[in-house]
Amino acid sequence: MKYIDAFDLNERVSKIIDVLGMNHINKSRVHCIRSSGSSTSRTIARCHTLSKVLQHSMRLEPFYVIEALSEVFDKMNDEEQTKVLIHELMHIPKTFGGGFRHHDFVTRRNVEALCRKFFEK
């Protein structure tokens, strides 16, 4: 696997956060990367964080990384990419404490509702 910083995605994520009023997300504690060389065939992007026990032990504040798998993500059009980024941002809980919202909340229906809201604005 190879990783590179995705500053263009950082800008897009920042805009999504602002437009959708995701004020619980500390933009300075979210970073986007592109990866290449993954063997997965179904994954487009992933959201990562350190576990709470590691954050506590290392005395670190929560930090989230959104990884876009470039072999799939970069072939998508802008609207599809935005939908994926919104999906990954929805995994970040309102507490911004280092945990994740699971797919019982991050559903297709909820993602599509936020996408409609984003594209209307």
Buried (B, 14 or more C-beta within 10 A) or exposed (E): EEEEEBEEBBEBBBEBBEBBEBEEBBEEBBBBBBBEEBEEEEEBBBBBBBEEEEBEEEEEEBBBBBBBBBBBBEEBEEEEBBBBBBBBBBBBBEEBEBBBBEEEEBEEEBBEEBBEEBEEE
